[in-house]
Amino acid sequence: MKTAVEDIPEPDRVPGAPHPRHTPRVIGQDAAIATFTHAAKGGRLHHAWLLTGPRGVGKATLAWSIARWLLAGSDSANLSVNPDAPQARRVTAMSEPRLQLIRRPWDDKSGRLRAEITVDEIRRLLSFFHLSSAEGGRRVAIIDAADEMNVAAANALLKVLEEPPADALILMIAHQPARLLPTIRSRCRTLRLSPLKPRQMAGILSGMGIDEDAEALAALSDGSVGEALRLAGQGGLDRYQDLVDLFAGLPRMDRLAVAKFAEGASGRAGADGDPFDLTITILDRFLTRMARAGLMGAPLPQAARGEGALMARLSPDDHAARTWAEAQARLSARARAGRAVNLDPAALVMDMVLELAQLPPAASAPPSRG
């Protein structure tokens, strides 16, 4: 049975947050905005821009802001556009004929989003450029995210970049630009966005009604508003606290508590997020912060109670940092492989946590006192 359009999840929207097209302005990325507007006003607007930086720092919001700004013909220096302008309304409603969005498509046969952007989506982009050229004027395409294209799609896009249509602008969002073909990257101008500062994060989260610990969310999300919203919406801080508490008892670990934590990774993914993906993210952040602690000292601000003391104990030097970093890379690969073959999420997470508990820094660390 064909899924109703309103029931199809949007792959380019962070669970618990509005879609980037509904966000009125970009916060904390003034340098990137200035670079783009300076190029546009100076008549040096490249036909393809690669928007890079950590996930959730505003890349998609910037892309949609650029699209509104260009299509509405605004000359503001900060990409602001009158929200009542017809072009701005149409962009927000995704009914603007001179704008095309490319993202992972829905597969009615499997009842889920495809894992990649397919070549058919890029062919749709070619049709858009061909049909809209007769109407004249600027045309804009947003690809979110370009690093999700499969090989056939990437090769098809390369042909577009080699012979770009007149008056066309392609905005490609890339969380992992290294996954793109070098020939694609070389034909784009890169616009890198930086993580937001804790104060900026706190202001944004407060404005969106997030009343959780803004400092902890900023620390755990690495300055990514999108990631902070996802963590807040799925109870990420509580999950992270549970993980810190598990490791606080090393070299002993409560297996019942481990099993309870692992069980939290089960459950079907929905509009609010994917429990397994959240758990893997929590583990990944824990290991990343553990490795950093060995090189730079316990992190501030803390993302959980007792985190600083725990990391000072389990990752006191660069040797321990290397051990945790290697574990992070190894377990991240295992998680991806486990997801690909549909392994039981709870069993996989439990195995991963118990393996971490046997690492030399963890196994040799005495229980904390006091």
FENLINMO-V255127 format. One record per residue. N is the residue number from 0. SS is DSSP state (@ for helix, = for strand, . for the rest). BURIAL is b if it has 9 or more other C-alpha atoms within 8 Angstrom, else e. Layout:
# FENLINMO-V255127
((N & SS & BURIAL) (N & SS & BURIAL))
This chain:
# FENLINMO-V255127
((0 & . & e) (1 & . & e) (2 & . & e) (3 & . & e) (4 & @ & e) (5 & @ & e) (6 & @ & e) (7 & . & e) (8 & . & e) (9 & . & e) (10 & . & e) (11 & . & e) (12 & . & b) (13 & . & b) (14 & . & b) (15 & . & e) (16 & . & b) (17 & . & e) (18 & . & b) (19 & @ & b) (20 & @ & b) (21 & @ & e) (22 & . & b) (23 & . & e) (24 & . & b) (25 & . & b) (26 & . & e) (27 & . & e) (28 & . & b) (29 & @ & e) (30 & @ & e) (31 & @ & b) (32 & @ & b) (33 & @ & b) (34 & @ & b) (35 & @ & b) (36 & @ & b) (37 & @ & e) (38 & @ & b) (39 & @ & b) (40 & @ & e) (41 & . & e) (42 & . & e) (43 & . & e) (44 & . & e) (45 & . & e) (46 & . & b) (47 & = & b) (48 & = & b) (49 & = & b) (50 & = & b) (51 & = & b) (52 & . & b) (53 & . & b) (54 & . & b) (55 & . & b) (56 & . & b) (57 & . & b) (58 & @ & b) (59 & @ & b) (60 & @ & b) (61 & @ & b) (62 & @ & b) (63 & @ & b) (64 & @ & b) (65 & @ & b) (66 & @ & b) (67 & @ & b) (68 & @ & b) (69 & @ & b) (70 & @ & b) (71 & @ & b) (72 & . & e) (73 & . & b) (74 & . & e) (75 & . & e) (76 & . & e) (77 & . & e) (78 & . & b) (79 & . & b) (80 & . & b) (81 & . & e) (82 & . & e) (83 & . & e) (84 & . & b) (85 & @ & e) (86 & @ & b) (87 & @ & b) (88 & @ & b) (89 & @ & b) (90 & @ & b) (91 & @ & b) (92 & . & e) (93 & . & e) (94 & . & e) (95 & . & b) (96 & . & e) (97 & . & b) (98 & = & b) (99 & = & b) (100 & = & e) (101 & = & b) (102 & . & b) (103 & . & b) (104 & . & b) (105 & = & b) (106 & = & b) (107 & . & b) (108 & . & e) (109 & . & e) (110 & . & e) (111 & = & e) (112 & = & b) (113 & . & b) (114 & . & e) (115 & . & b) (116 & = & b) (117 & . & b) (118 & @ & b) (119 & @ & e) (120 & @ & b) (121 & @ & b) (122 & @ & b) (123 & @ & e) (124 & @ & b) (125 & @ & b) (126 & @ & e) (127 & @ & b) (128 & @ & b) (129 & @ & e) (130 & @ & e) (131 & @ & b) (132 & @ & e) (133 & @ & e) (134 & @ & e) (135 & . & e) (136 & . & e) (137 & . & b) (138 & = & b) (139 & = & b) (140 & = & b) (141 & = & b) (142 & = & b) (143 & = & b) (144 & . & b) (145 & @ & b) (146 & @ & b) (147 & @ & b) (148 & = & b) (149 & . & b) (150 & @ & e) (151 & @ & b) (152 & @ & b) (153 & @ & b) (154 & @ & e) (155 & @ & b) (156 & @ & b) (157 & @ & b) (158 & @ & e) (159 & @ & b) (160 & @ & b) (161 & @ & e) (162 & . & e) (163 & . & e) (164 & . & e) (165 & . & e) (166 & . & e) (167 & = & b) (168 & = & b) (169 & = & b) (170 & = & b) (171 & = & b) (172 & = & b) (173 & = & b) (174 & . & b) (175 & . & e) (176 & @ & b) (177 & @ & e) (178 & @ & e) (179 & . & b) (180 & . & e) (181 & @ & e) (182 & @ & e) (183 & @ & b) (184 & @ & b) (185 & . & e) (186 & . & b) (187 & . & b) (188 & = & b) (189 & = & e) (190 & = & b) (191 & = & e) (192 & . & b) (193 & . & e) (194 & . & b) (195 & . & b) (196 & . & e) (197 & @ & b) (198 & @ & e) (199 & @ & b) (200 & @ & b) (201 & @ & b) (202 & @ & e) (203 & @ & b) (204 & @ & b) (205 & @ & b) (206 & @ & e) (207 & . & e) (208 & . & e) (209 & . & b) (210 & . & e) (211 & . & e) (212 & . & e) (213 & @ & b) (214 & @ & b) (215 & @ & b) (216 & @ & b) (217 & @ & b) (218 & @ & b) (219 & @ & b) (220 & @ & b) (221 & . & e) (222 & . & b) (223 & . & b) (224 & @ & b) (225 & @ & b) (226 & @ & b) (227 & @ & b) (228 & @ & b) (229 & @ & b) (230 & @ & b) (231 & @ & b) (232 & @ & b) (233 & . & b) (234 & . & e) (235 & @ & b) (236 & @ & b) (237 & @ & e) (238 & @ & b) (239 & @ & b) (240 & @ & b) (241 & @ & b) (242 & @ & b) (243 & @ & b) (244 & @ & e) (245 & @ & b) (246 & @ & b) (247 & @ & b) (248 & . & b) (249 & . & b) (250 & . & b) (251 & . & e) (252 & . & b) (253 & . & e) (254 & @ & e) (255 & @ & e) (256 & @ & e) (257 & @ & b) (258 & @ & b) (259 & @ & e) (260 & @ & b) (261 & @ & b) (262 & @ & b) (263 & . & b) (264 & . & b) (265 & . & b) (266 & . & e) (267 & . & e) (268 & . & e) (269 & = & e) (270 & . & e) (271 & . & b) (272 & = & b) (273 & . & b) (274 & @ & b) (275 & @ & b) (276 & @ & b) (277 & @ & b) (278 & @ & b) (279 & @ & b) (280 & @ & e) (281 & @ & b) (282 & @ & b) (283 & @ & b) (284 & @ & b) (285 & @ & b) (286 & @ & b) (287 & @ & b) (288 & @ & b) (289 & @ & b) (290 & @ & b) (291 & @ & b) (292 & @ & b) (293 & @ & b) (294 & @ & b) (295 & @ & e) (296 & . & b) (297 & . & b) (298 & . & b) (299 & . & e) (300 & . & e) (301 & . & b) (302 & . & b) (303 & . & b) (304 & . & e) (305 & . & e) (306 & @ & b) (307 & @ & b) (308 & @ & e) (309 & @ & b) (310 & @ & b) (311 & @ & b) (312 & @ & e) (313 & @ & b) (314 & . & b) (315 & . & b) (316 & . & b) (317 & @ & b) (318 & @ & e) (319 & @ & b) (320 & @ & b) (321 & @ & b) (322 & @ & b) (323 & @ & b) (324 & @ & b) (325 & @ & e) (326 & @ & b) (327 & @ & b) (328 & @ & e) (329 & @ & e) (330 & @ & b) (331 & @ & b) (332 & @ & e) (333 & @ & e) (334 & @ & b) (335 & @ & e) (336 & @ & e) (337 & @ & b) (338 & @ & b) (339 & @ & e) (340 & . & e) (341 & . & e) (342 & . & b) (343 & . & e) (344 & @ & b) (345 & @ & b) (346 & @ & b) (347 & @ & b) (348 & @ & b) (349 & @ & b) (350 & @ & e) (351 & @ & b) (352 & @ & b) (353 & @ & b) (354 & @ & e) (355 & @ & b) (356 & @ & b) (357 & . & e) (358 & . & b) (359 & @ & e) (360 & @ & b) (361 & @ & b) (362 & @ & b) (363 & . & e) (364 & . & b) (365 & . & e) (366 & . & e) (367 & . & e) (368 & . & e) (369 & . & e))
